[in-house]
Amino acid sequence: MDEGTLVRLSPLRPGGGGGGGGGGSLKSPSSGKSTPRGSPSFRRLNSGRTPRRDARSGVFSSHCLRSNRIVLWLLLITLWAYAGFYFQSKWAHGDNKEDLFSGGYGGESGGDKSEPQIKNRRRDLIAKVDSAAVELKNDTNELSLNKSIVDVVLAKNTTLDKNKPSKRRSKRSLRRKRLVSSKPKAMVVEEEVESEVDLQTEEIIPKKNTTYGFLVGPFGSVEDSILEWSAEKRSGTCDRKGAFARLVWSRKFVLIFHELSMTGAPLAMLELATEFLSCGATISVIVLNKRGGLMSELSRRKIKVLEDKTDLSFKTAMKADLIIAGSAVCSSWIEKYLSRTVLGSSQIMWWIMENRREYFDRSKLVLNRVKKLIFLSESQSKQWLSWCEEEKIQLKSEPALVPLSVNDELAFVAGISCSLNTPSFSTEKMTEKRGLLRSAVREEMGLSEDDMLAVSLSSINPGKGQLLLLEAGRFLIEQPRTDQTSLRLSSEFDSMVFDGDSSGLRKLLSEGNIGKKGGNLKILVGSVGSKSNKVPYVKTLLNFLSMHSNLSKVVIWTPSTTRVASLYAAADVYVMNSQGIGETFGRVTIEAMAFGLPVLGTDSGGTREIVEHNITGLLHPLGRPGARILANNLQFLLENPKARQEMGLKGREKVEKMYLKKHMFQKFGEVLYKCMRIK
């Protein structure tokens, strides 16, 4: 008998008395002796219903107590998670009016920012002239350009000084701090030098100004009040039933921005990301240089921006269905990414929006390693292919051609049928509102209906030709023309630069409009405060105006802004004066044409493809010889309002046929279908 049996039989004892000697009887447990708890007899004795019910109730109460604790902990965890997500979302969307959260973008702690970081933040604040200029009163148009710029800088710096550093530090800020501290010293020194250079160049602009012209706008609040509609409230304009939406639905895309300035390439990529997002795709954005004012716009549209442009961006890109690079400047990131992965070349679609040789030279090493190249115009495509032939670069596939388009927000205000139209906001109603917007903005600028406002909206640098535009204005102002002189000049530029039939203009000349002197010429130049501006060139323009007091009274300046509908509505003529090999495409050109404006452009590049000479506008040569002819063209349109109107209508018709959003995404969708890895 083993030990377990002995233990089990331990309560059994032989009974005494009358039953015979050898066959001992077992004594009943009911004799009052204690019975071990584990014995069967004990279990039988304690098997009554009432005790068992008590036992069950005790077990149930203990279980309830434990379950209530679990529920309590789950409730606390839920509330904690909700609070965390709430504050994180408020921080992510920039709601930091009361300094509830530390730092700015990236989660840096306000009290631990290094000097270069503070300077970079100051530069970002200075760049946001749009938001600061809204706070200026409308009656401050008499302020000069430089005085306004200095006021904006001082206002921003005061705001920066008032912000107290937060004492609480998030985990992300601590990690960010460790990453910054782990950077090589050479890199930190380079950032400091870059910041110092940018700040010094900003200070080059003279701080006193009496003759450089007025700073007006932006007119976002005027647009909202008159149009009774704001582009900031819309959540997307995707046609969910269209082929493009079905193609990109649930796909993952990575878009690469080379910078965040309010210029052509970043704005085109911003709208592409918005369209992808509204069509149900997952979007991640990599920004190579965060200078510019589009970061707030990305946040408003809920577009995810990766904080890291190396390891994290590479890992995200490897999981994407397609990578779309939006500039030739993205070549450095593409080269690093291709060195990390074998299949990377089959993922990359490169939308190149530049047309200068220096951009080709910096990107030529990886041109033949991407899946598809996309260009904006025929002239750009031919130019890049010729450079590839010179360097003996064999591309993987034939480049595609996808021109830019007028977005739905501008088409809507211009009175062109688009996805934003409703019965309450029909094209007829919007055309009427556009007229009211024109009157309000021109009144704020101090213009009469007889004055002709020529607009040039772009970054201010030598390639855009603003100085030559001012020279053309000087020729026009300082050399008044008689009726016969104007006729002779019209005949001269008719024979010099008209490529097609000029019978339309001759007919207009014969209708008696030429001798009727119109109003005065006004020139609106933008975009003040853009990070793409070349400050020495801005200083040259200001010095030129200081030497010609009559011209300075004609020039009006406007800040860099995305709210340009009011400027187009107030304008009479648009000037595209890009130099060198011309504009790559010129999105502002088709935007102006959508608002019914004739375009005076250089006879080169993408402008020549868009503007039909003597039909939708007038072309002039490059360089200083072109400034004289540009002056003649301005004089002609100043004295011929009917010619302006007819050219503007022709340009608007061309936009409706070729350059609306539906046209661009039709072509873009075809390229996507060929490039994406269809699973």
Disulfide bonds with the S-S distance in Angstrom:
Cys238-Cys279 1.88
